[in-house]
Amino acid sequence: IRRNEAMLQAMIANINDVITIVDEHGIINYKSSNVTKLFGWMPEDLIGRSYIETAHPEDRGMLEKEFNMLLLEESAQT
């Protein structure tokens, strides 16, 4: 398990994307460190905030729609 965890952490640290984990309310629980390199934000400053606050205003409607669709799919599967 530790080896797999170390491998996942190395992958996250070395990709060119930002990984964000949010709860069912859209609150950020995790933001990968690449957010600093790409956007200048510190991950710890984003934890506890709504994901929608960090999105470009033009993208917010589409993101909210996709997020709500994911929630509906998840609730249909349980």
mmCIF file of the N, C-alpha and C atoms, coordinates in Angstrom:
data_MODEL
# 
_entry.id   MODEL 
# 
loop_
_atom_site.group_PDB 
_atom_site.id 
_atom_site.type_symbol 
_atom_site.label_atom_id 
_atom_site.label_alt_id 
_atom_site.label_comp_id 
_atom_site.label_asym_id 
_atom_site.label_entity_id 
_atom_site.label_seq_id 
_atom_site.pdbx_PDB_ins_code 
_atom_site.Cartn_x 
_atom_site.Cartn_y 
_atom_site.Cartn_z 
_atom_site.occupancy 
_atom_site.B_iso_or_equiv 
_atom_site.pdbx_formal_charge 
_atom_site.auth_seq_id 
_atom_site.auth_comp_id 
_atom_site.auth_asym_id 
_atom_site.auth_atom_id 
_atom_site.pdbx_PDB_model_num 
ATOM 1   N N  . ILE A 1 1  ? 0.834   -1.191 0.000   1.00 0.00 ? 1  ILE A N  1 
ATOM 2   C CA . ILE A 1 1  ? 0.000   0.000  0.000   1.00 0.00 ? 1  ILE A CA 1 
ATOM 3   C C  . ILE A 1 1  ? 0.875   1.249  0.000   1.00 0.00 ? 1  ILE A C  1 
ATOM 4   N N  . ARG A 1 2  ? 1.931   1.256  0.807   1.00 0.00 ? 2  ARG A N  1 
ATOM 5   C CA . ARG A 1 2  ? 2.809   2.435  0.865   1.00 0.00 ? 2  ARG A CA 1 
ATOM 6   C C  . ARG A 1 2  ? 3.488   2.693  -0.467  1.00 0.00 ? 2  ARG A C  1 
ATOM 7   N N  . ARG A 1 3  ? 3.905   1.615  -1.130  1.00 0.00 ? 3  ARG A N  1 
ATOM 8   C CA . ARG A 1 3  ? 4.557   1.780  -2.432  1.00 0.00 ? 3  ARG A CA 1 
ATOM 9   C C  . ARG A 1 3  ? 3.586   2.365  -3.447  1.00 0.00 ? 3  ARG A C  1 
ATOM 10  N N  . ASN A 1 4  ? 2.349   1.869  -3.455  1.00 0.00 ? 4  ASN A N  1 
ATOM 11  C CA . ASN A 1 4  ? 1.329   2.408  -4.357  1.00 0.00 ? 4  ASN A CA 1 
ATOM 12  C C  . ASN A 1 4  ? 1.015   3.859  -4.043  1.00 0.00 ? 4  ASN A C  1 
ATOM 13  N N  . GLU A 1 5  ? 0.937   4.178  -2.759  1.00 0.00 ? 5  GLU A N  1 
ATOM 14  C CA . GLU A 1 5  ? 0.668   5.555  -2.358  1.00 0.00 ? 5  GLU A CA 1 
ATOM 15  C C  . GLU A 1 5  ? 1.801   6.487  -2.803  1.00 0.00 ? 5  GLU A C  1 
ATOM 16  N N  . ALA A 1 6  ? 3.041   6.047  -2.640  1.00 0.00 ? 6  ALA A N  1 
ATOM 17  C CA . ALA A 1 6  ? 4.188   6.852  -3.074  1.00 0.00 ? 6  ALA A CA 1 
ATOM 18  C C  . ALA A 1 6  ? 4.178   7.040  -4.581  1.00 0.00 ? 6  ALA A C  1 
ATOM 19  N N  . MET A 1 7  ? 3.807   5.998  -5.310  1.00 0.00 ? 7  MET A N  1 
ATOM 20  C CA . MET A 1 7  ? 3.741   6.088  -6.770  1.00 0.00 ? 7  MET A CA 1 
ATOM 21  C C  . MET A 1 7  ? 2.651   7.078  -7.195  1.00 0.00 ? 7  MET A C  1 
ATOM 22  N N  . LEU A 1 8  ? 1.487   7.023  -6.557  1.00 0.00 ? 8  LEU A N  1 
ATOM 23  C CA . LEU A 1 8  ? 0.417   7.965  -6.879  1.00 0.00 ? 8  LEU A CA 1 
ATOM 24  C C  . LEU A 1 8  ? 0.815   9.397  -6.565  1.00 0.00 ? 8  LEU A C  1 
ATOM 25  N N  . GLN A 1 9  ? 1.473   9.615  -5.443  1.00 0.00 ? 9  GLN A N  1 
ATOM 26  C CA . GLN A 1 9  ? 1.920   10.959 -5.090  1.00 0.00 ? 9  GLN A CA 1 
ATOM 27  C C  . GLN A 1 9  ? 2.931   11.479 -6.108  1.00 0.00 ? 9  GLN A C  1 
ATOM 28  N N  . ALA A 1 10 ? 3.831   10.620 -6.566  1.00 0.00 ? 10 ALA A N  1 
ATOM 29  C CA . ALA A 1 10 ? 4.810   11.023 -7.583  1.00 0.00 ? 10 ALA A CA 1 
ATOM 30  C C  . ALA A 1 10 ? 4.119   11.352 -8.893  1.00 0.00 ? 10 ALA A C  1 
ATOM 31  N N  . MET A 1 11 ? 3.114   10.582 -9.269  1.00 0.00 ? 11 MET A N  1 
ATOM 32  C CA . MET A 1 11 ? 2.376   10.860 -10.500 1.00 0.00 ? 11 MET A CA 1 
ATOM 33  C C  . MET A 1 11 ? 1.665   12.198 -10.415 1.00 0.00 ? 11 MET A C  1 
ATOM 34  N N  . ILE A 1 12 ? 1.005   12.455 -9.298  1.00 0.00 ? 12 ILE A N  1 
ATOM 35  C CA . ILE A 1 12 ? 0.281   13.711 -9.120  1.00 0.00 ? 12 ILE A CA 1 
ATOM 36  C C  . ILE A 1 12 ? 1.238   14.893 -9.174  1.00 0.00 ? 12 ILE A C  1 
ATOM 37  N N  . ALA A 1 13 ? 2.403   14.738 -8.562  1.00 0.00 ? 13 ALA A N  1 
ATOM 38  C CA . ALA A 1 13 ? 3.375   15.831 -8.517  1.00 0.00 ? 13 ALA A CA 1 
ATOM 39  C C  . ALA A 1 13 ? 3.983   16.121 -9.884  1.00 0.00 ? 13 ALA A C  1 
ATOM 40  N N  . ASN A 1 14 ? 3.958   15.157 -10.786 1.00 0.00 ? 14 ASN A N  1 
ATOM 41  C CA . ASN A 1 14 ? 4.661   15.314 -12.058 1.00 0.00 ? 14 ASN A CA 1 
ATOM 42  C C  . ASN A 1 14 ? 3.764   15.458 -13.279 1.00 0.00 ? 14 ASN A C  1 
ATOM 43  N N  . ILE A 1 15 ? 2.469   15.528 -13.099 1.00 0.00 ? 15 ILE A N  1 
ATOM 44  C CA . ILE A 1 15 ? 1.603   15.753 -14.252 1.00 0.00 ? 15 ILE A CA 1 
ATOM 45  C C  . ILE A 1 15 ? 1.431   17.246 -14.473 1.00 0.00 ? 15 ILE A C  1 
ATOM 46  N N  . ASN A 1 16 ? 0.967   17.617 -15.622 1.00 0.00 ? 16 ASN A N  1 
ATOM 47  C CA . ASN A 1 16 ? 0.795   19.027 -15.966 1.00 0.00 ? 16 ASN A CA 1 
ATOM 48  C C  . ASN A 1 16 ? -0.608  19.546 -15.685 1.00 0.00 ? 16 ASN A C  1 
ATOM 49  N N  . ASP A 1 17 ? -1.420  18.767 -15.022 1.00 0.00 ? 17 ASP A N  1 
ATOM 50  C CA . ASP A 1 17 ? -2.791  19.156 -14.717 1.00 0.00 ? 17 ASP A CA 1 
ATOM 51  C C  . ASP A 1 17 ? -2.946  19.409 -13.223 1.00 0.00 ? 17 ASP A C  1 
ATOM 52  N N  . VAL A 1 18 ? -4.033  20.050 -12.871 1.00 0.00 ? 18 VAL A N  1 
ATOM 53  C CA . VAL A 1 18 ? -4.379  20.247 -11.467 1.00 0.00 ? 18 VAL A CA 1 
ATOM 54  C C  . VAL A 1 18 ? -5.464  19.239 -11.110 1.00 0.00 ? 18 VAL A C  1 
ATOM 55  N N  . ILE A 1 19 ? -5.246  18.524 -10.037 1.00 0.00 ? 19 ILE A N  1 
ATOM 56  C CA . ILE A 1 19 ? -6.238  17.571 -9.557  1.00 0.00 ? 19 ILE A CA 1 
ATOM 57  C C  . ILE A 1 19 ? -6.981  18.215 -8.393  1.00 0.00 ? 19 ILE A C  1 
ATOM 58  N N  . THR A 1 20 ? -8.296  18.168 -8.469  1.00 0.00 ? 20 THR A N  1 
ATOM 59  C CA . THR A 1 20 ? -9.143  18.735 -7.430  1.00 0.00 ? 20 THR A CA 1 
ATOM 60  C C  . THR A 1 20 ? -10.122 17.669 -6.969  1.00 0.00 ? 20 THR A C  1 
ATOM 61  N N  . ILE A 1 21 ? -10.256 17.536 -5.671  1.00 0.00 ? 21 ILE A N  1 
ATOM 62  C CA . ILE A 1 21 ? -11.255 16.633 -5.099  1.00 0.00 ? 21 ILE A CA 1 
ATOM 63  C C  . ILE A 1 21 ? -12.236 17.493 -4.322  1.00 0.00 ? 21 ILE A C  1 
ATOM 64  N N  . VAL A 1 22 ? -13.514 17.340 -4.650  1.00 0.00 ? 22 VAL A N  1 
ATOM 65  C CA . VAL A 1 22 ? -14.566 18.105 -3.973  1.00 0.00 ? 22 VAL A CA 1 
ATOM 66  C C  . VAL A 1 22 ? -15.570 17.137 -3.356  1.00 0.00 ? 22 VAL A C  1 
ATOM 67  N N  . ASP A 1 23 ? -16.276 17.616 -2.342  1.00 0.00 ? 23 ASP A N  1 
ATOM 68  C CA . ASP A 1 23 ? -17.326 16.793 -1.742  1.00 0.00 ? 23 ASP A CA 1 
ATOM 69  C C  . ASP A 1 23 ? -18.638 17.014 -2.500  1.00 0.00 ? 23 ASP A C  1 
ATOM 70  N N  . GLU A 1 24 ? -19.708 16.406 -2.017  1.00 0.00 ? 24 GLU A N  1 
ATOM 71  C CA . GLU A 1 24 ? -20.995 16.475 -2.714  1.00 0.00 ? 24 GLU A CA 1 
ATOM 72  C C  . GLU A 1 24 ? -21.607 17.875 -2.703  1.00 0.00 ? 24 GLU A C  1 
ATOM 73  N N  . HIS A 1 25 ? -21.030 18.767 -1.908  1.00 0.00 ? 25 HIS A N  1 
ATOM 74  C CA . HIS A 1 25 ? -21.504 20.154 -1.863  1.00 0.00 ? 25 HIS A CA 1 
ATOM 75  C C  . HIS A 1 25 ? -20.635 21.079 -2.717  1.00 0.00 ? 25 HIS A C  1 
ATOM 76  N N  . GLY A 1 26 ? -19.622 20.507 -3.358  1.00 0.00 ? 26 GLY A N  1 
ATOM 77  C CA . GLY A 1 26 ? -18.733 21.305 -4.194  1.00 0.00 ? 26 GLY A CA 1 
ATOM 78  C C  . GLY A 1 26 ? -17.626 21.994 -3.426  1.00 0.00 ? 26 GLY A C  1 
ATOM 79  N N  . ILE A 1 27 ? -17.385 21.561 -2.198  1.00 0.00 ? 27 ILE A N  1 
ATOM 80  C CA . ILE A 1 27 ? -16.325 22.147 -1.372  1.00 0.00 ? 27 ILE A CA 1 
ATOM 81  C C  . ILE A 1 27 ? -15.022 21.400 -1.640  1.00 0.00 ? 27 ILE A C  1 
ATOM 82  N N  . ILE A 1 28 ? -13.969 22.148 -1.869  1.00 0.00 ? 28 ILE A N  1 
ATOM 83  C CA . ILE A 1 28 ? -12.665 21.561 -2.197  1.00 0.00 ? 28 ILE A CA 1 
ATOM 84  C C  . ILE A 1 28 ? -12.072 20.900 -0.949  1.00 0.00 ? 28 ILE A C  1 
ATOM 85  N N  . ASN A 1 29 ? -11.736 19.611 -1.098  1.00 0.00 ? 29 ASN A N  1 
ATOM 86  C CA . ASN A 1 29 ? -11.072 18.856 -0.037  1.00 0.00 ? 29 ASN A CA 1 
ATOM 87  C C  . ASN A 1 29 ? -9.594  18.650 -0.340  1.00 0.00 ? 29 ASN A C  1 
ATOM 88  N N  . TYR A 1 30 ? -9.239  18.732 -1.615  1.00 0.00 ? 30 TYR A N  1 
ATOM 89  C CA . TYR A 1 30 ? -7.844  18.535 -2.029  1.00 0.00 ? 30 TYR A CA 1 
ATOM 90  C C  . TYR A 1 30 ? -7.611  19.288 -3.323  1.00 0.00 ? 30 TYR A C  1 
ATOM 91  N N  . LYS A 1 31 ? -6.448  19.894 -3.424  1.00 0.00 ? 31 LYS A N  1 
ATOM 92  C CA . LYS A 1 31 ? -6.023  20.557 -4.663  1.00 0.00 ? 31 LYS A CA 1 
ATOM 93  C C  . LYS A 1 31 ? -4.546  20.242 -4.818  1.00 0.00 ? 31 LYS A C  1 
ATOM 94  N N  . SER A 1 32 ? -4.149  19.688 -5.948  1.00 0.00 ? 32 SER A N  1 
ATOM 95  C CA . SER A 1 32 ? -2.748  19.312 -6.139  1.00 0.00 ? 32 SER A CA 1 
ATOM 96  C C  . SER A 1 32 ? -1.853  20.541 -6.203  1.00 0.00 ? 32 SER A C  1 
ATOM 97  N N  . SER A 1 33 ? -0.589  20.318 -5.908  1.00 0.00 ? 33 SER A N  1 
ATOM 98  C CA . SER A 1 33 ? 0.364   21.421 -5.822  1.00 0.00 ? 33 SER A CA 1 
ATOM 99  C C  . SER A 1 33 ? 0.616   22.112 -7.161  1.00 0.00 ? 33 SER A C  1 
ATOM 100 N N  . ASN A 1 34 ? 0.260   21.479 -8.278  1.00 0.00 ? 34 ASN A N  1 
ATOM 101 C CA . ASN A 1 34 ? 0.435   22.110 -9.589  1.00 0.00 ? 34 ASN A CA 1 
ATOM 102 C C  . ASN A 1 34 ? -0.380  23.383 -9.734  1.00 0.00 ? 34 ASN A C  1 
ATOM 103 N N  . VAL A 1 35 ? -1.360  23.579 -8.876  1.00 0.00 ? 35 VAL A N  1 
ATOM 104 C CA . VAL A 1 35 ? -2.170  24.794 -8.931  1.00 0.00 ? 35 VAL A CA 1 
ATOM 105 C C  . VAL A 1 35 ? -1.297  26.028 -8.677  1.00 0.00 ? 35 VAL A C  1 
ATOM 106 N N  . THR A 1 36 ? -0.233  25.862 -7.913  1.00 0.00 ? 36 THR A N  1 
ATOM 107 C CA . THR A 1 36 ? 0.679   26.984 -7.654  1.00 0.00 ? 36 THR A CA 1 
ATOM 108 C C  . THR A 1 36 ? 1.452   27.341 -8.911  1.00 0.00 ? 36 THR A C  1 
ATOM 109 N N  . LYS A 1 37 ? 2.003   26.330 -9.572  1.00 0.00 ? 37 LYS A N  1 
ATOM 110 C CA . LYS A 1 37 ? 2.791   26.566 -10.782 1.00 0.00 ? 37 LYS A CA 1 
ATOM 111 C C  . LYS A 1 37 ? 1.929   27.121 -11.914 1.00 0.00 ? 37 LYS A C  1 
ATOM 112 N N  . LEU A 1 38 ? 0.724   26.611 -12.056 1.00 0.00 ? 38 LEU A N  1 
ATOM 113 C CA . LEU A 1 38 ? -0.119  27.010 -13.179 1.00 0.00 ? 38 LEU A CA 1 
ATOM 114 C C  . LEU A 1 38 ? -0.917  28.281 -12.935 1.00 0.00 ? 38 LEU A C  1 
ATOM 115 N N  . PHE A 1 39 ? -1.356  28.515 -11.687 1.00 0.00 ? 39 PHE A N  1 
ATOM 116 C CA . PHE A 1 39 ? -2.253  29.635 -11.410 1.00 0.00 ? 39 PHE A CA 1 
ATOM 117 C C  . PHE A 1 39 ? -1.768  30.576 -10.308 1.00 0.00 ? 39 PHE A C  1 
ATOM 118 N N  . GLY A 1 40 ? -0.724  30.177 -9.587  1.00 0.00 ? 40 GLY A N  1 
ATOM 119 C CA . GLY A 1 40 ? -0.190  31.024 -8.530  1.00 0.00 ? 40 GLY A CA 1 
ATOM 120 C C  . GLY A 1 40 ? -0.903  30.906 -7.195  1.00 0.00 ? 40 GLY A C  1 
ATOM 121 N N  . TRP A 1 41 ? -1.846  29.981 -7.070  1.00 0.00 ? 41 TRP A N  1 
ATOM 122 C CA . TRP A 1 41 ? -2.575  29.789 -5.819  1.00 0.00 ? 41 TRP A CA 1 
ATOM 123 C C  . TRP A 1 41 ? -1.890  28.714 -4.983  1.00 0.00 ? 41 TRP A C  1 
ATOM 124 N N  . MET A 1 42 ? -1.967  28.856 -3.693  1.00 0.00 ? 42 MET A N  1 
ATOM 125 C CA . MET A 1 42 ? -1.469  27.826 -2.787  1.00 0.00 ? 42 MET A CA 1 
ATOM 126 C C  . MET A 1 42 ? -2.620  26.856 -2.513  1.00 0.00 ? 42 MET A C  1 
ATOM 127 N N  . PRO A 1 43 ? -2.378  25.554 -2.623  1.00 0.00 ? 43 PRO A N  1 
ATOM 128 C CA . PRO A 1 43 ? -3.460  24.579 -2.416  1.00 0.00 ? 43 PRO A CA 1 
ATOM 129 C C  . PRO A 1 43 ? -4.177  24.762 -1.090  1.00 0.00 ? 43 PRO A C  1 
ATOM 130 N N  . GLU A 1 44 ? -3.427  25.021 -0.036  1.00 0.00 ? 44 GLU A N  1 
ATOM 131 C CA . GLU A 1 44 ? -4.049  25.139 1.295   1.00 0.00 ? 44 GLU A CA 1 
ATOM 132 C C  . GLU A 1 44 ? -4.982  26.348 1.392   1.00 0.00 ? 44 GLU A C  1 
ATOM 133 N N  . ASP A 1 45 ? -4.804  27.340 0.534   1.00 0.00 ? 45 ASP A N  1 
ATOM 134 C CA . ASP A 1 45 ? -5.704  28.497 0.532   1.00 0.00 ? 45 ASP A CA 1 
ATOM 135 C C  . ASP A 1 45 ? -7.046  28.179 -0.124  1.00 0.00 ? 45 ASP A C  1 
ATOM 136 N N  . LEU A 1 46 ? -7.105  27.081 -0.860  1.00 0.00 ? 46 LEU A N  1 
ATOM 137 C CA . LEU A 1 46 ? -8.323  26.723 -1.583  1.00 0.00 ? 46 LEU A CA 1 
ATOM 138 C C  . LEU A 1 46 ? -9.162  25.673 -0.866  1.00 0.00 ? 46 LEU A C  1 
ATOM 139 N N  . ILE A 1 47 ? -8.544  24.938 0.048   1.00 0.00 ? 47 ILE A N  1 
ATOM 140 C CA . ILE A 1 47 ? -9.258  23.907 0.792   1.00 0.00 ? 47 ILE A CA 1 
ATOM 141 C C  . ILE A 1 47 ? -10.378 24.567 1.599   1.00 0.00 ? 47 ILE A C  1 
ATOM 142 N N  . GLY A 1 48 ? -11.562 24.001 1.504   1.00 0.00 ? 48 GLY A N  1 
ATOM 143 C CA . GLY A 1 48 ? -12.711 24.527 2.227   1.00 0.00 ? 48 GLY A CA 1 
ATOM 144 C C  . GLY A 1 48 ? -13.533 25.539 1.437   1.00 0.00 ? 48 GLY A C  1 
ATOM 145 N N  . ARG A 1 49 ? -13.051 25.934 0.274   1.00 0.00 ? 49 ARG A N  1 
ATOM 146 C CA . ARG A 1 49 ? -13.788 26.875 -0.570  1.00 0.00 ? 49 ARG A CA 1 
ATOM 147 C C  . ARG A 1 49 ? -14.584 26.105 -1.615  1.00 0.00 ? 49 ARG A C  1 
ATOM 148 N N  . SER A 1 50 ? -15.564 26.746 -2.194  1.00 0.00 ? 50 SER A N  1 
ATOM 149 C CA . SER A 1 50 ? -16.343 26.137 -3.267  1.00 0.00 ? 50 SER A CA 1 
ATOM 150 C C  . SER A 1 50 ? -15.497 26.077 -4.535  1.00 0.00 ? 50 SER A C  1 
ATOM 151 N N  . TYR A 1 51 ? -15.572 24.964 -5.244  1.00 0.00 ? 51 TYR A N  1 
ATOM 152 C CA . TYR A 1 51 ? -14.820 24.820 -6.488  1.00 0.00 ? 51 TYR A CA 1 
ATOM 153 C C  . TYR A 1 51 ? -15.211 25.905 -7.487  1.00 0.00 ? 51 TYR A C  1 
ATOM 154 N N  . ILE A 1 52 ? -16.446 26.339 -7.448  1.00 0.00 ? 52 ILE A N  1 
ATOM 155 C CA . ILE A 1 52 ? -16.952 27.296 -8.422  1.00 0.00 ? 52 ILE A CA 1 
ATOM 156 C C  . ILE A 1 52 ? -16.281 28.664 -8.262  1.00 0.00 ? 52 ILE A C  1 
ATOM 157 N N  . GLU A 1 53 ? -15.833 28.984 -7.047  1.00 0.00 ? 53 GLU A N  1 
ATOM 158 C CA . GLU A 1 53 ? -15.128 30.241 -6.807  1.00 0.00 ? 53 GLU A CA 1 
ATOM 159 C C  . GLU A 1 53 ? -13.806 30.317 -7.574  1.00 0.00 ? 53 GLU A C  1 
ATOM 160 N N  . THR A 1 54 ? -13.205 29.164 -7.830  1.00 0.00 ? 54 THR A N  1 
ATOM 161 C CA . THR A 1 54 ? -11.892 29.150 -8.466  1.00 0.00 ? 54 THR A CA 1 
ATOM 162 C C  . THR A 1 54 ? -11.979 29.026 -9.983  1.00 0.00 ? 54 THR A C  1 
ATOM 163 N N  . ALA A 1 55 ? -13.180 28.872 -10.496 1.00 0.00 ? 55 ALA A N  1 
ATOM 164 C CA . ALA A 1 55 ? -13.373 28.708 -11.940 1.00 0.00 ? 55 ALA A CA 1 
ATOM 165 C C  . ALA A 1 55 ? -13.488 30.067 -12.627 1.00 0.00 ? 55 ALA A C  1 
ATOM 166 N N  . HIS A 1 56 ? -13.096 30.099 -13.870 1.00 0.00 ? 56 HIS A N  1 
ATOM 167 C CA . HIS A 1 56 ? -13.266 31.307 -14.676 1.00 0.00 ? 56 HIS A CA 1 
ATOM 168 C C  . HIS A 1 56 ? -14.761 31.586 -14.790 1.00 0.00 ? 56 HIS A C  1 
ATOM 169 N N  . PRO A 1 57 ? -15.167 32.854 -14.666 1.00 0.00 ? 57 PRO A N  1 
ATOM 170 C CA . PRO A 1 57 ? -16.604 33.177 -14.713 1.00 0.00 ? 57 PRO A CA 1 
ATOM 171 C C  . PRO A 1 57 ? -17.323 32.621 -15.938 1.00 0.00 ? 57 PRO A C  1 
ATOM 172 N N  . GLU A 1 58 ? -16.669 32.574 -17.079 1.00 0.00 ? 58 GLU A N  1 
ATOM 173 C CA . GLU A 1 58 ? -17.312 32.058 -18.290 1.00 0.00 ? 58 GLU A CA 1 
ATOM 174 C C  . GLU A 1 58 ? -17.535 30.548 -18.231 1.00 0.00 ? 58 GLU A C  1 
ATOM 175 N N  . ASP A 1 59 ? -16.800 29.852 -17.361 1.00 0.00 ? 59 ASP A N  1 
ATOM 176 C CA . ASP A 1 59 ? -16.898 28.397 -17.265 1.00 0.00 ? 59 ASP A CA 1 
ATOM 177 C C  . ASP A 1 59 ? -17.832 27.929 -16.158 1.00 0.00 ? 59 ASP A C  1 
ATOM 178 N N  . ARG A 1 60 ? -18.268 28.821 -15.304 1.00 0.00 ? 60 ARG A N  1 
ATOM 179 C CA . ARG A 1 60 ? -19.023 28.427 -14.116 1.00 0.00 ? 60 ARG A CA 1 
ATOM 180 C C  . ARG A 1 60 ? -20.345 27.733 -14.435 1.00 0.00 ? 60 ARG A C  1 
ATOM 181 N N  . GLY A 1 61 ? -21.100 28.225 -15.400 1.00 0.00 ? 61 GLY A N  1 
ATOM 182 C CA . GLY A 1 61 ? -22.374 27.600 -15.741 1.00 0.00 ? 61 GLY A CA 1 
ATOM 183 C C  . GLY A 1 61 ? -22.191 26.173 -16.212 1.00 0.00 ? 61 GLY A C  1 
ATOM 184 N N  . MET A 1 62 ? -21.226 25.955 -17.096 1.00 0.00 ? 62 MET A N  1 
ATOM 185 C CA . MET A 1 62 ? -20.956 24.610 -17.609 1.00 0.00 ? 62 MET A CA 1 
ATOM 186 C C  . MET A 1 62 ? -20.483 23.695 -16.485 1.00 0.00 ? 62 MET A C  1 
ATOM 187 N N  . LEU A 1 63 ? -19.614 24.192 -15.607 1.00 0.00 ? 63 LEU A N  1 
ATOM 188 C CA . LEU A 1 63 ? -19.114 23.372 -14.503 1.00 0.00 ? 63 LEU A CA 1 
ATOM 189 C C  . LEU A 1 63 ? -20.225 22.988 -13.538 1.00 0.00 ? 63 LEU A C  1 
ATOM 190 N N  . GLU A 1 64 ? -21.088 23.928 -13.216 1.00 0.00 ? 64 GLU A N  1 
ATOM 191 C CA . GLU A 1 64 ? -22.204 23.620 -12.318 1.00 0.00 ? 64 GLU A CA 1 
ATOM 192 C C  . GLU A 1 64 ? -23.132 22.572 -12.932 1.00 0.00 ? 64 GLU A C  1 
ATOM 193 N N  . LYS A 1 65 ? -23.383 22.693 -14.231 1.00 0.00 ? 65 LYS A N  1 
ATOM 194 C CA . LYS A 1 65 ? -24.230 21.720 -14.922 1.00 0.00 ? 65 LYS A CA 1 
ATOM 195 C C  . LYS A 1 65 ? -23.596 20.329 -14.868 1.00 0.00 ? 65 LYS A C  1 
ATOM 196 N N  . GLU A 1 66 ? -22.310 20.233 -15.180 1.00 0.00 ? 66 GLU A N  1 
ATOM 197 C CA . GLU A 1 66 ? -21.609 18.942 -15.160 1.00 0.00 ? 66 GLU A CA 1 
ATOM 198 C C  . GLU A 1 66 ? -21.557 18.365 -13.746 1.00 0.00 ? 66 GLU A C  1 
ATOM 199 N N  . PHE A 1 67 ? -21.296 19.218 -12.773 1.00 0.00 ? 67 PHE A N  1 
ATOM 200 C CA . PHE A 1 67 ? -21.238 18.764 -11.381 1.00 0.00 ? 67 PHE A CA 1 
ATOM 201 C C  . PHE A 1 67 ? -22.580 18.189 -10.951 1.00 0.00 ? 67 PHE A C  1 
ATOM 202 N N  . ASN A 1 68 ? -23.661 18.882 -11.269 1.00 0.00 ? 68 ASN A N  1 
ATOM 203 C CA . ASN A 1 68 ? -24.995 18.400 -10.914 1.00 0.00 ? 68 ASN A CA 1 
ATOM 204 C C  . ASN A 1 68 ? -25.338 17.101 -11.624 1.00 0.00 ? 68 ASN A C  1 
ATOM 205 N N  . MET A 1 69 ? -24.905 16.953 -12.860 1.00 0.00 ? 69 MET A N  1 
ATOM 206 C CA . MET A 1 69 ? -25.126 15.696 -13.580 1.00 0.00 ? 69 MET A CA 1 
ATOM 207 C C  . MET A 1 69 ? -24.375 14.552 -12.904 1.00 0.00 ? 69 MET A C  1 
ATOM 208 N N  . LEU A 1 70 ? -23.159 14.798 -12.466 1.00 0.00 ? 70 LEU A N  1 
ATOM 209 C CA . LEU A 1 70 ? -22.394 13.769 -11.753 1.00 0.00 ? 70 LEU A CA 1 
ATOM 210 C C  . LEU A 1 70 ? -23.087 13.369 -10.449 1.00 0.00 ? 70 LEU A C  1 
ATOM 211 N N  . LEU A 1 71 ? -23.615 14.343 -9.741  1.00 0.00 ? 71 LEU A N  1 
ATOM 212 C CA . LEU A 1 71 ? -24.339 14.037 -8.504  1.00 0.00 ? 71 LEU A CA 1 
ATOM 213 C C  . LEU A 1 71 ? -25.567 13.176 -8.773  1.00 0.00 ? 71 LEU A C  1 
ATOM 214 N N  . LEU A 1 72 ? -26.289 13.490 -9.850  1.00 0.00 ? 72 LEU A N  1 
ATOM 215 C CA . LEU A 1 72 ? -27.463 12.691 -10.205 1.00 0.00 ? 72 LEU A CA 1 
ATOM 216 C C  . LEU A 1 72 ? -27.079 11.267 -10.582 1.00 0.00 ? 72 LEU A C  1 
ATOM 217 N N  . GLU A 1 73 ? -26.011 11.132 -11.351 1.00 0.00 ? 73 GLU A N  1 
ATOM 218 C CA . GLU A 1 73 ? -25.531 9.784  -11.715 1.00 0.00 ? 73 GLU A CA 1 
ATOM 219 C C  . GLU A 1 73 ? -25.133 8.992  -10.486 1.00 0.00 ? 73 GLU A C  1 
ATOM 220 N N  . GLU A 1 74 ? -24.422 9.648  -9.574  1.00 0.00 ? 74 GLU A N  1 
ATOM 221 C CA . GLU A 1 74 ? -23.966 8.976  -8.351  1.00 0.00 ? 74 GLU A CA 1 
ATOM 222 C C  . GLU A 1 74 ? -25.159 8.527  -7.517  1.00 0.00 ? 74 GLU A C  1 
ATOM 223 N N  . SER A 1 75 ? -26.164 9.377  -7.375  1.00 0.00 ? 75 SER A N  1 
ATOM 224 C CA . SER A 1 75 ? -27.326 9.015  -6.557  1.00 0.00 ? 75 SER A CA 1 
ATOM 225 C C  . SER A 1 75 ? -28.146 7.911  -7.236  1.00 0.00 ? 75 SER A C  1 
ATOM 226 N N  . ALA A 1 76 ? -28.131 7.852  -8.553  1.00 0.00 ? 76 ALA A N  1 
ATOM 227 C CA . ALA A 1 76 ? -28.854 6.789  -9.268  1.00 0.00 ? 76 ALA A CA 1 
ATOM 228 C C  . ALA A 1 76 ? -28.170 5.439  -9.093  1.00 0.00 ? 76 ALA A C  1 
ATOM 229 N N  . GLN A 1 77 ? -26.862 5.449  -8.872  1.00 0.00 ? 77 GLN A N  1 
ATOM 230 C CA . GLN A 1 77 ? -26.113 4.204  -8.725  1.00 0.00 ? 77 GLN A CA 1 
ATOM 231 C C  . GLN A 1 77 ? -26.191 3.636  -7.313  1.00 0.00 ? 77 GLN A C  1 
ATOM 232 N N  . THR A 1 78 ? -26.597 4.444  -6.356  1.00 0.00 ? 78 THR A N  1 
ATOM 233 C CA . THR A 1 78 ? -26.654 3.946  -4.979  1.00 0.00 ? 78 THR A CA 1 
ATOM 234 C C  . THR A 1 78 ? -28.038 3.535  -4.577  1.00 0.00 ? 78 THR A C  1 
# 
